[in-house]
Amino acid sequence: MKKGVYARPKDTKKAITFLLKYIGNHKLPMITIAVLVLINAFAGIIGTYMLKPVINTYILPGDVPGLIRVLLVMGGIYLAGVLSCFTYNKMMIHVSQQIVSEIRMDLFRHTQKLPLSFFDTHTHGDLMSHFTNDVDTISEALNNSFTLLIQSFVTSVGTVAMLILLDWQLSLIVVFFLAIMLLYIRRNSKLSRKYFAEQQKNLGDMNGYIEEMVAGQKVEKIFGHEAQDLKQFNELNNKLKDSSAKATTYTGITIPTIVSLSYVNFAVSACVGGLFALSGLIDLGTLASYLVYVRQSAMPMNQFTMQINFLMVALASTEKICTMIEVEPESDEGTITLSRVKAYPNGTLEESEEYTGTFAWKVPDEQGNCSFVPLKGDVRFHGIEFGYTKENSILNGISLYAKPGQKIAFVGSTGAGKTTIINLVNRFYELNNGTITYDGLDIQHIKKDDLRRSISLIIQETHLFTGTIADNIRYGRLSASDDDVLAAAKIANADSFIRRLPDGYQTVLESDGANLSQGQRQLIAIARAAISRPPVLVMDEATSSIDTRTEKLIEKGMDTLMKDRTVFVIAHRLSTVRNAKAILVLEKGEIVERGSHDELLQDKGRYYQLYTGQSELE
């Protein structure tokens, strides 16, 4: 049983409205499907009713030619039902997959527009469940529940109506048993939902524990906790076993009980109907048709109840997706864009369709005219105040500058605000107070996509995509040629190890580059940043997984790449920031020291204590 089964939507109306919006995009096929379902349901109802004239009018009088004609008519009716069933099932599969595809596309498109703060507060598992469990649940409901719900409802109502039409006195027996079945199903469903909720909680606990243990196998083995972890798993497993047994008991006995009640219903109806026939109160044809209706009366009702449950589950999943799509996307009021330009000797800049290697900010004015500001990489903070929550302030009045061509390093304790500064440059989060300017322009006025396109970010947690090494490097600039890929790999000092791989640059990476070492993955990430030719490069512990010798080679390549460009470096290894133009020491959201390596050592302040080992980064 999937997680979330027997859940109920909190706002059923909202979920139905959301789903109907997508169904409405396919009105004609959905109406056609509904009509075909009705044809199939009525074919069964009418075919059963025709037993009465077949027996009374043709079989008992011995009218063989008439019997053949009426049997052909019955065959035609059932054939129409079969053909309609085949057609609507085929159509429903196609339409449902189209609807699900549209929902999944809209969900993914919206997810890409959400702010980073949304992903900070939602686990990857929760987000993935929308694309997998929730979408699959909607797909199953559309494939099965929609048509079965219509068919079982029409069949149930039609069957009861025909029973009353054939003999209202006998039908009282059926109505009595159907009422018992409905009460039983209702009570059983309530109990099963209760125990399924307990089962899902225990299932979630166990799945979370398994995921944690699989991810932490190395730590588990180092400390020898296998026996204790197995004991805890057994406890969780036993809880799940007990709750699953209770939940399954009620769902498992529902259908056998309904079937047994239907047998009793049929037996009682047959006995009473036989007595009616012997007494002349009912003819043989009516009794035969009636008993067939009785035999098939329980199944449609049971199906209808089950489909209602499945539909509620699907609406609960729909509501989750709807709620996520209703999350406000990342706002962007920026009007300034990044453009390729051609620079003339007199300093004039002109927008260019071709790649020139020169970029400028395209700044519109109120009259609709545009001016160009050369992209240099001059970044300045002016009294920045920021906190991820209102209660917790991270940066307190930070002011700093980084001129083009400068390498600025940040050092400080964990939580001092180093990475936060980098996040604010990219506008992953919005400021509480203060301004950040980029080449003299307030970054609030620059479109986020263009702003981020001018900055390359290399972080410690390298992420590589499924594909070749060349594709992963080219991810930094999709239009890059093979020569550009090779040049970027050489700058990152990755060319030598890539060539030693069996397939070289065409080596396929999977599972986030699991077939490479951490250091090799980091080198590819650096090559990816190098190929984008950014005016600003941000390195957040980027060389933490690389040996000192390789790091020095990379720095030489970066020095060539970042000529007249700005570099921000965050590092705990202080030896990596010695050649920085300026080193900023942060503590508790404030800059306590700024200067070159030599200047800070002469001051014998916080940086001196860290560098000489008199103090440590906390």
C-alpha positions as CSV (number, residue, x, y, z in Angstrom):
1,M,0.0,0.0,0.0
2,K,1.5,3.4,-1.0
3,K,2.1,6.0,1.5
4,G,-0.9,8.3,1.8
5,V,-3.6,5.8,0.9
6,Y,-6.9,6.4,2.6
7,A,-6.0,10.1,3.1
8,R,-8.7,12.6,2.6
9,P,-8.4,16.1,1.1
10,K,-8.8,19.0,3.5
11,D,-10.4,21.1,0.7
12,T,-12.2,18.8,-1.6
13,K,-13.7,21.6,-3.7
14,K,-10.2,23.1,-4.4
15,A,-8.9,19.7,-5.4
16,I,-11.8,19.0,-7.7
17,T,-11.6,22.4,-9.3
18,F,-7.8,21.9,-9.9
19,L,-8.4,18.5,-11.5
20,L,-11.3,19.7,-13.6
21,K,-9.1,22.4,-15.1
22,Y,-6.9,19.8,-16.7
23,I,-9.9,17.5,-17.6
24,G,-11.5,20.5,-19.2
25,N,-8.6,20.7,-21.7
26,H,-9.9,17.4,-23.1
27,K,-13.7,17.9,-23.0
28,L,-14.6,16.1,-26.3
29,P,-12.7,12.9,-25.5
30,M,-13.9,12.9,-21.9
31,I,-17.6,13.4,-23.0
32,T,-17.1,10.6,-25.6
33,I,-15.7,8.3,-22.9
34,A,-18.7,9.1,-20.6
35,V,-21.1,8.2,-23.4
36,L,-19.4,5.0,-24.1
37,V,-19.4,4.0,-20.4
38,L,-23.1,4.6,-20.4
39,I,-23.6,2.5,-23.4
40,N,-21.6,-0.3,-21.8
41,A,-23.6,-0.1,-18.5
42,F,-27.0,0.1,-20.3
43,A,-26.0,-2.9,-22.5
44,G,-25.7,-5.0,-19.5
45,I,-28.9,-3.8,-17.9
46,I,-31.0,-4.1,-21.1
47,G,-29.5,-7.5,-22.0
48,T,-30.5,-8.9,-18.6
49,Y,-34.0,-7.5,-18.9
50,M,-34.4,-9.2,-22.3
51,L,-34.4,-12.6,-20.6
52,K,-38.0,-12.0,-19.7
53,P,-39.4,-11.8,-23.3
54,V,-36.9,-14.4,-24.5
55,I,-38.4,-17.0,-22.0
56,N,-42.0,-15.8,-22.0
57,T,-42.5,-15.0,-25.6
58,Y,-40.2,-17.4,-27.5
59,I,-38.9,-20.3,-25.4
60,L,-42.1,-21.3,-23.6
61,P,-44.3,-21.1,-26.8
62,G,-41.5,-22.8,-28.8
63,D,-41.1,-20.0,-31.3
64,V,-37.6,-20.9,-32.6
65,P,-37.3,-18.4,-35.5
66,G,-38.4,-15.6,-33.1
67,L,-35.9,-16.9,-30.5
68,I,-33.1,-16.7,-33.0
69,R,-34.0,-13.2,-33.9
70,V,-34.2,-12.0,-30.3
71,L,-30.9,-13.8,-29.5
72,L,-29.3,-11.9,-32.4
73,V,-30.6,-8.6,-31.0
74,M,-29.2,-9.6,-27.6
75,G,-25.9,-10.5,-29.1
76,G,-25.9,-7.1,-30.9
77,I,-26.6,-5.3,-27.6
78,Y,-23.8,-7.1,-25.7
79,L,-21.4,-6.6,-28.7
80,A,-22.1,-2.9,-28.5
81,G,-21.3,-3.0,-24.8
82,V,-18.0,-4.9,-25.5
83,L,-16.9,-2.6,-28.3
84,S,-17.7,0.5,-26.2
85,C,-15.8,-0.9,-23.2
86,F,-12.8,-1.6,-25.4
87,T,-12.9,1.9,-26.9
88,Y,-13.4,3.9,-23.8
89,N,-10.6,2.0,-22.0
90,K,-8.2,2.7,-24.8
91,M,-9.3,6.4,-25.0
92,M,-9.1,6.8,-21.2
93,I,-5.6,5.5,-21.0
94,H,-4.5,8.0,-23.6
95,V,-6.3,10.9,-22.1
96,S,-5.3,10.2,-18.5
97,Q,-1.6,10.0,-19.5
98,Q,-1.9,13.3,-21.4
99,I,-3.5,14.9,-18.3
100,V,-0.9,13.5,-16.0
101,S,1.8,14.7,-18.3
102,E,0.4,18.2,-18.3
103,I,0.2,18.2,-14.5
104,R,3.7,16.9,-14.1
105,M,5.0,19.5,-16.6
106,D,3.3,22.4,-14.8
107,L,4.6,21.1,-11.5
108,F,8.2,20.9,-12.7
109,R,7.9,24.3,-14.4
110,H,6.6,25.9,-11.2
111,T,9.2,24.1,-9.1
112,Q,12.0,25.8,-11.1
113,K,10.5,29.2,-10.3
114,L,10.4,28.7,-6.5
115,P,12.8,30.6,-4.3
116,L,15.7,28.8,-2.6
117,S,14.0,29.3,0.8
118,F,11.3,26.9,-0.2
119,F,13.8,24.1,-0.7
120,D,15.4,25.0,2.6
121,T,12.1,24.2,4.4
122,H,11.0,21.1,2.4
123,T,12.8,17.8,2.3
124,H,13.8,16.3,-1.1
125,G,11.6,13.3,-0.2
126,D,8.5,15.4,0.2
127,L,9.1,17.1,-3.1
128,M,9.9,13.9,-5.0
129,S,6.7,12.3,-3.6
130,H,4.6,14.9,-5.5
131,F,6.2,13.9,-8.8
132,T,6.0,10.1,-8.0
133,N,3.4,9.0,-5.5
134,D,0.9,11.8,-5.9
135,V,1.1,11.9,-9.7
136,D,0.9,8.1,-9.9
137,T,-2.2,8.2,-7.7
138,I,-3.9,10.7,-9.9
139,S,-3.0,8.6,-13.0
140,E,-4.5,5.4,-11.4
141,A,-7.7,7.2,-10.5
142,L,-8.1,8.6,-14.0
143,N,-7.3,5.3,-15.6
144,N,-9.7,3.2,-13.5
145,S,-11.8,5.2,-11.0
146,F,-13.4,7.7,-13.5
147,T,-14.9,5.1,-15.8
148,L,-15.7,2.5,-13.1
149,L,-17.3,5.2,-10.9
150,I,-19.8,6.1,-13.7
151,Q,-20.3,2.5,-14.8
152,S,-20.9,1.1,-11.3
153,F,-23.2,4.0,-10.3
154,V,-25.3,3.6,-13.4
155,T,-25.4,-0.1,-13.1
156,S,-26.4,0.0,-9.4
157,V,-29.1,2.5,-9.9
158,G,-30.3,0.8,-13.1
159,T,-30.3,-2.6,-11.5
160,V,-32.4,-1.5,-8.5
161,A,-34.8,0.3,-10.8
162,M,-35.3,-2.8,-13.0
163,L,-35.8,-4.9,-9.9
164,I,-38.6,-2.6,-8.7
165,L,-40.0,-2.5,-12.2
166,L,-40.1,-6.3,-12.5
167,D,-41.6,-7.0,-9.0
168,W,-41.6,-4.3,-6.3
169,Q,-42.6,-6.8,-3.6
170,L,-39.6,-9.1,-4.3
171,S,-37.3,-6.1,-4.6
172,L,-37.9,-5.3,-0.9
173,I,-35.7,-8.3,-0.1
174,V,-32.9,-7.0,-2.3
175,V,-33.2,-3.5,-0.8
176,F,-33.0,-4.9,2.7
177,F,-29.7,-6.8,1.9
178,L,-28.2,-3.9,0.0
179,A,-28.8,-1.6,3.0
180,I,-27.0,-4.2,5.2
181,M,-24.1,-4.2,2.8
182,L,-23.9,-0.4,2.7
183,L,-23.9,-0.2,6.5
184,Y,-21.2,-2.9,6.7
185,I,-19.0,-1.2,4.0
186,R,-19.3,2.2,5.7
187,R,-18.4,0.8,9.1
188,N,-15.5,-1.2,7.7
189,S,-14.2,1.7,5.7
190,K,-14.1,3.9,8.8
191,L,-12.1,1.3,10.8
192,S,-9.8,0.5,7.9
193,R,-9.0,4.2,7.4
194,K,-8.1,4.4,11.1
195,Y,-5.7,1.5,11.0
196,F,-4.3,2.5,7.7
197,A,-3.4,5.9,9.1
198,E,-1.4,4.1,11.8
199,Q,0.2,1.8,9.2
200,Q,1.3,4.8,7.1
201,K,2.9,6.5,10.1
202,N,4.8,3.3,11.0
203,L,5.8,2.8,7.3
204,G,7.1,6.3,7.2
205,D,9.2,5.8,10.3
206,M,10.6,2.6,9.0
207,N,11.4,3.9,5.6
208,G,13.1,7.0,7.1
209,Y,15.2,4.7,9.4
210,I,16.2,2.4,6.4
211,E,17.2,5.5,4.4
212,E,19.3,6.8,7.2
213,M,21.0,3.5,7.9
214,V,21.8,2.9,4.2
215,A,23.3,6.4,3.9
216,G,25.3,5.9,7.1
217,Q,26.7,2.4,6.5
218,K,30.3,3.5,6.9
219,V,29.6,5.2,10.2
220,E,27.6,2.2,11.4
221,K,30.4,-0.2,10.7
222,I,33.1,2.1,12.1
223,F,31.4,2.2,15.5
224,G,30.1,-1.4,15.4
225,H,26.4,-0.5,15.9
226,E,25.0,-3.3,13.6
227,A,23.4,-5.2,16.5
228,Q,21.8,-2.1,18.1
229,D,20.5,-0.8,14.8
230,L,19.1,-4.2,13.9
231,K,17.3,-4.3,17.3
232,Q,15.8,-0.8,16.6
233,F,14.8,-1.9,13.1
234,N,13.0,-5.0,14.5
235,E,11.0,-2.7,16.8
236,L,9.9,-0.5,14.0
237,N,9.2,-3.5,11.7
238,N,7.1,-5.2,14.4
239,K,5.0,-2.0,14.8
240,L,4.4,-1.9,11.1
241,K,3.6,-5.6,11.0
242,D,0.9,-5.2,13.8
243,S,-0.7,-2.1,12.3
244,S,-0.6,-3.6,8.8
245,A,-2.3,-6.8,10.0
246,K,-5.1,-4.8,11.6
247,A,-5.5,-2.6,8.5
248,T,-5.5,-5.5,6.1
249,T,-8.0,-7.5,8.2
250,Y,-10.8,-5.1,7.6
251,T,-10.1,-4.5,3.9
252,G,-9.5,-8.2,3.3
253,I,-12.8,-9.4,4.7
254,T,-14.9,-6.7,3.0
255,I,-15.3,-8.4,-0.4
256,P,-15.7,-12.0,0.9
257,T,-18.4,-10.7,3.3
258,I,-20.2,-8.8,0.6
259,V,-20.1,-11.8,-1.7
260,S,-21.5,-14.0,1.1
261,L,-24.3,-11.6,1.8
262,S,-25.0,-11.5,-2.0
263,Y,-25.3,-15.3,-2.0
264,V,-27.7,-15.2,0.9
265,N,-29.6,-12.4,-0.9
266,F,-29.8,-14.6,-4.0
267,A,-30.9,-17.7,-2.1
268,V,-33.7,-15.9,-0.3
269,S,-34.8,-14.1,-3.4
270,A,-34.8,-17.4,-5.4
271,C,-36.8,-19.2,-2.7
272,V,-39.4,-16.5,-2.3
273,G,-39.5,-15.9,-6.1
274,G,-40.1,-19.7,-6.6
275,L,-43.0,-19.5,-4.2
276,F,-44.3,-16.5,-6.1
277,A,-44.0,-18.4,-9.4
278,L,-45.8,-21.5,-8.0
279,S,-48.5,-19.2,-6.7
280,G,-48.9,-17.5,-10.0
281,L,-47.8,-14.1,-8.7
282,I,-44.8,-13.9,-11.1
283,D,-44.1,-15.5,-14.5
284,L,-41.0,-17.6,-15.2
285,G,-39.4,-15.0,-17.6
286,T,-39.7,-12.2,-15.0
287,L,-38.3,-14.5,-12.3
288,A,-35.3,-15.5,-14.4
289,S,-34.5,-11.9,-15.3
290,Y,-35.1,-10.8,-11.7
291,L,-32.7,-13.4,-10.3
292,V,-29.9,-12.4,-12.7
293,Y,-30.3,-8.8,-11.6
294,V,-30.1,-10.0,-8.0
295,R,-27.0,-11.9,-8.7
296,Q,-25.2,-8.9,-10.2
297,S,-26.6,-6.3,-7.8
298,A,-23.9,-6.4,-5.1
299,M,-20.8,-6.1,-7.3
300,P,-21.5,-2.6,-8.8
301,M,-22.3,-1.2,-5.4
302,N,-19.1,-2.6,-3.9
303,Q,-17.1,-1.2,-6.9
304,F,-18.8,2.2,-6.5
305,T,-17.8,2.4,-2.8
306,M,-14.2,1.3,-3.5
307,Q,-13.9,3.9,-6.3
308,I,-15.1,6.6,-4.0
309,N,-12.3,5.7,-1.7
310,F,-9.7,5.7,-4.5
311,L,-11.1,9.0,-5.8
312,M,-10.7,10.6,-2.4
313,V,-7.1,9.4,-2.3
314,A,-6.5,10.9,-5.7
315,L,-8.1,14.2,-4.6
316,A,-5.8,14.3,-1.6
317,S,-2.8,13.9,-3.9
318,T,-4.3,16.5,-6.2
319,E,-4.6,18.9,-3.3
320,K,-0.9,18.4,-2.4
321,I,0.2,19.2,-5.9
322,C,-2.3,22.2,-6.1
323,T,-0.9,23.5,-2.8
324,M,2.7,23.4,-4.1
325,I,1.7,25.0,-7.4
326,E,0.1,27.8,-5.4
327,V,3.3,28.6,-3.6
328,E,4.4,32.1,-4.7
329,P,7.2,31.8,-7.3
330,E,10.5,33.7,-6.9
331,S,9.7,37.4,-7.5
332,D,11.8,39.4,-10.0
333,E,11.1,43.0,-10.7
334,G,14.5,43.6,-12.4
335,T,14.6,45.3,-15.8
336,I,18.3,45.4,-16.5
337,T,19.5,42.5,-18.7
338,L,22.9,41.1,-19.7
339,S,23.8,41.5,-23.4
340,R,26.6,40.5,-25.7
341,V,28.2,43.7,-27.0
342,K,30.8,44.8,-29.5
343,A,33.3,47.4,-28.2
344,Y,34.7,50.0,-30.5
345,P,38.0,51.8,-30.1
346,N,36.3,55.0,-29.1
347,G,34.6,53.2,-26.1
348,T,31.2,52.9,-27.8
349,L,29.3,49.7,-27.0
350,E,26.8,48.1,-29.5
351,E,24.6,45.1,-28.9
352,S,25.8,42.0,-30.9
353,E,24.0,38.8,-32.0
354,E,27.3,36.9,-32.0
355,Y,29.5,35.9,-29.1
356,T,32.2,38.6,-28.7
357,G,33.5,37.8,-25.3
358,T,32.4,41.2,-24.1
359,F,29.3,41.8,-22.1
360,A,27.4,44.8,-20.8
361,W,24.4,45.6,-18.7
362,K,21.5,46.9,-20.8
363,V,19.8,49.6,-18.8
364,P,16.4,50.9,-20.0
365,D,15.1,54.3,-19.0
366,E,11.6,55.7,-18.6
367,Q,11.5,56.9,-22.2
368,G,12.2,53.4,-23.5
369,N,15.8,54.1,-24.5
370,C,18.7,51.9,-23.4
371,S,22.2,52.5,-22.3
372,F,25.1,50.1,-21.8
373,V,27.2,49.7,-18.6
374,P,30.3,47.6,-19.2
375,L,30.3,44.3,-17.2
376,K,33.4,44.4,-15.1
377,G,32.6,42.6,-11.8
378,D,32.7,45.5,-9.3
379,V,30.6,44.2,-6.3
380,R,29.9,46.4,-3.3
381,F,27.8,45.8,-0.1
382,H,26.3,48.9,1.6
383,G,25.1,48.4,5.2
384,I,23.7,44.9,4.6
385,E,21.4,43.4,7.2
386,F,20.0,39.9,6.7
387,G,18.6,36.9,8.5
388,Y,17.1,33.7,7.2
389,T,14.3,34.2,9.8
390,K,13.2,37.4,11.5
391,E,14.3,36.1,14.9
392,N,17.8,35.2,13.8
393,S,20.1,37.9,12.3
394,I,23.1,36.6,10.3
395,L,24.6,39.8,8.9
396,N,24.7,43.1,10.9
397,G,25.4,46.2,8.8
398,I,28.0,44.5,6.5
399,S,29.8,46.9,4.1
400,L,32.5,45.7,1.7
401,Y,33.8,46.1,-1.8
402,A,35.5,43.9,-4.5
403,K,37.0,45.7,-7.4
404,P,37.4,44.1,-10.9
405,G,40.4,41.7,-10.9
406,Q,40.5,41.4,-7.1
407,K,40.5,38.2,-5.2
408,I,38.5,38.6,-2.0
409,A,38.7,35.9,0.7
410,F,36.3,35.4,3.6
411,V,37.4,33.5,6.7
412,G,35.6,33.1,10.0
413,S,33.8,30.7,12.3
414,T,30.9,28.6,11.2
415,G,27.8,30.7,11.1
416,A,29.7,34.0,10.8
417,G,27.9,34.7,7.5
418,K,30.5,33.8,4.9
419,T,28.2,31.7,2.7
420,T,25.3,34.0,3.3
421,I,27.2,36.8,1.6
422,I,27.6,34.6,-1.5
423,N,23.9,33.7,-1.4
424,L,23.0,37.4,-1.4
425,V,25.3,38.3,-4.3
426,N,23.3,35.7,-6.4
427,R,20.0,37.0,-4.9
428,F,19.1,33.6,-3.7
429,Y,17.5,35.5,-0.8
430,E,16.2,39.1,-0.4
431,L,17.9,41.6,1.8
432,N,16.3,43.0,5.0
433,N,18.2,46.3,4.8
434,G,20.9,47.8,2.7
435,T,21.9,47.5,-1.0
436,I,24.3,45.5,-3.1
437,T,25.6,47.2,-6.3
438,Y,27.1,45.4,-9.3
439,D,29.1,47.7,-11.6
440,G,27.3,50.5,-9.9
441,L,23.9,49.1,-10.5
442,D,21.5,48.0,-7.7
443,I,21.2,44.2,-8.1
444,Q,17.5,44.5,-7.2
445,H,17.1,46.2,-10.6
446,I,18.9,43.4,-12.5
447,K,16.9,40.4,-13.8
448,K,17.9,37.4,-11.6
449,D,18.6,35.1,-14.6
450,D,21.0,37.7,-16.1
451,L,22.6,38.4,-12.7
452,R,23.3,34.7,-12.1
453,R,24.5,34.2,-15.6
454,S,27.3,36.6,-14.9
455,I,28.4,34.6,-11.8
456,S,29.9,31.1,-11.6
457,L,29.6,29.3,-8.3
458,I,31.7,26.4,-7.2
459,I,30.7,24.8,-3.9
460,Q,32.1,22.0,-1.8
461,E,29.0,19.7,-2.4
462,T,29.7,19.1,-6.1
463,H,26.7,18.0,-8.2
464,L,27.2,16.3,-11.5
465,F,24.5,15.3,-13.9
466,T,23.9,12.0,-15.7
467,G,25.8,12.2,-19.0
468,T,29.3,12.4,-20.4
469,I,32.1,14.3,-18.7
470,A,32.2,16.6,-21.8
471,D,28.4,17.3,-21.3
472,N,29.0,18.1,-17.6
473,I,31.7,20.6,-18.4
474,R,29.7,22.1,-21.3
475,Y,26.8,22.6,-18.8
476,G,28.4,25.9,-17.9
477,R,28.0,27.2,-21.5
478,L,25.9,24.9,-23.7
479,S,27.2,26.6,-26.9
480,A,30.8,25.7,-26.1
481,S,32.8,23.8,-28.7
482,D,34.9,20.7,-28.0
483,D,38.0,22.9,-28.0
484,D,36.4,25.1,-25.3
485,V,35.7,22.0,-23.2
486,L,39.3,20.9,-23.6
487,A,40.7,24.3,-22.7
488,A,38.4,24.6,-19.6
489,A,39.5,21.1,-18.4
490,K,43.2,22.1,-18.8
491,I,42.6,25.3,-16.7
492,A,41.0,23.1,-14.0
493,N,43.9,20.6,-14.3
494,A,41.3,17.9,-15.1
495,D,42.5,17.0,-18.6
496,S,45.2,14.6,-17.5
497,F,42.9,12.3,-15.4
498,I,40.1,12.6,-17.9
499,R,42.3,11.3,-20.7
500,R,43.3,8.3,-18.6
501,L,39.7,7.2,-18.3
502,P,38.7,4.4,-20.8
503,D,36.3,6.6,-22.7
504,G,38.1,9.9,-22.0
505,Y,35.7,12.9,-22.3
506,Q,32.9,10.6,-23.4
507,T,33.0,8.7,-20.1
508,V,29.4,8.5,-18.8
509,L,28.8,9.7,-15.3
510,E,25.9,8.4,-13.2
511,S,24.7,8.7,-9.6
512,D,26.3,12.2,-9.3
513,G,29.6,11.0,-10.6
514,A,30.0,8.0,-8.2
515,N,32.6,6.4,-10.5
516,L,35.0,9.3,-9.8
517,S,36.8,10.4,-6.7
518,Q,35.6,13.5,-4.8
519,G,38.6,15.4,-6.0
520,Q,38.0,14.5,-9.6
521,R,34.3,15.6,-9.3
522,Q,35.5,18.9,-7.9
523,L,37.9,19.4,-10.8
524,I,35.1,18.9,-13.3
525,A,33.0,21.4,-11.4
526,I,35.8,23.9,-11.7
527,A,36.1,23.2,-15.4
528,R,32.4,23.8,-15.7
529,A,32.8,27.2,-14.1
530,A,35.8,28.0,-16.2
531,I,34.0,27.3,-19.5
532,S,31.3,29.8,-18.6
533,R,33.8,32.6,-18.7
534,P,32.2,34.5,-15.8
535,P,33.1,38.0,-14.8
536,V,32.6,36.9,-11.2
537,L,33.7,33.6,-9.7
538,V,32.6,32.4,-6.3
539,M,34.5,29.5,-4.7
540,D,32.9,28.2,-1.5
541,E,35.4,25.6,-0.1
542,A,35.8,24.7,-3.8
543,T,39.3,23.0,-3.3
544,S,38.6,21.3,0.0
545,S,38.8,17.8,-1.7
546,I,41.9,18.6,-3.7
547,D,45.5,18.1,-2.7
548,T,47.8,21.1,-2.2
549,R,49.8,20.5,-5.4
550,T,46.8,20.3,-7.6
551,E,45.3,23.3,-5.9
552,K,48.3,25.5,-6.8
553,L,48.1,24.4,-10.4
554,I,44.4,25.3,-10.4
555,E,45.1,28.7,-8.9
556,K,47.5,29.5,-11.8
557,G,44.9,28.6,-14.3
558,M,42.3,30.6,-12.5
559,D,44.6,33.6,-12.4
560,T,44.7,33.5,-16.2
561,L,41.0,33.0,-16.5
562,M,40.0,35.7,-14.0
563,K,42.1,38.5,-15.3
564,D,40.1,41.7,-14.8
565,R,37.4,39.7,-13.1
566,T,36.3,39.4,-9.5
567,V,36.9,36.3,-7.3
568,F,35.2,35.5,-4.0
569,V,36.8,32.7,-2.0
570,I,35.5,31.1,1.2
571,A,38.0,28.7,2.8
572,H,38.8,27.1,6.2
573,R,42.3,26.2,4.9
574,L,44.0,29.5,5.4
575,S,46.9,28.6,3.2
576,T,44.6,28.9,0.2
577,V,43.9,32.6,0.7
578,R,47.4,33.9,1.2
579,N,47.5,35.5,-2.3
580,A,44.1,37.2,-2.0
581,K,44.0,40.9,-2.6
582,A,42.0,41.3,0.6
583,I,41.1,38.9,3.4
584,L,37.9,39.7,5.3
585,V,37.6,38.1,8.8
586,L,33.9,37.7,9.9
587,E,32.6,37.0,13.3
588,K,29.0,37.0,14.4
589,G,27.8,38.7,11.2
590,E,30.3,41.5,11.2
591,I,33.6,42.2,9.5
592,V,36.2,42.4,12.3
593,E,39.3,42.6,10.1
594,R,40.2,43.5,6.5
595,G,43.6,43.5,4.8
596,S,46.2,41.4,2.9
597,H,47.8,38.4,4.4
598,D,50.9,40.2,5.4
599,E,48.9,43.2,6.8
600,L,46.7,41.0,9.0
601,L,49.7,39.1,10.3
602,Q,51.3,42.4,11.3
603,D,48.2,43.5,13.1
604,K,48.3,40.3,15.2
605,G,44.5,40.2,15.5
606,R,42.0,37.5,15.0
607,Y,43.5,36.4,11.6
608,Y,47.0,36.2,13.2
609,Q,45.6,34.0,16.0
610,L,43.9,31.7,13.4
611,Y,46.9,31.5,11.2
612,T,49.4,30.8,13.9
613,G,47.2,28.2,15.6
614,Q,46.6,30.2,18.7
615,S,42.9,30.1,18.0
616,E,40.7,27.8,15.8
617,L,37.7,28.3,13.6
618,E,34.7,27.2,15.5
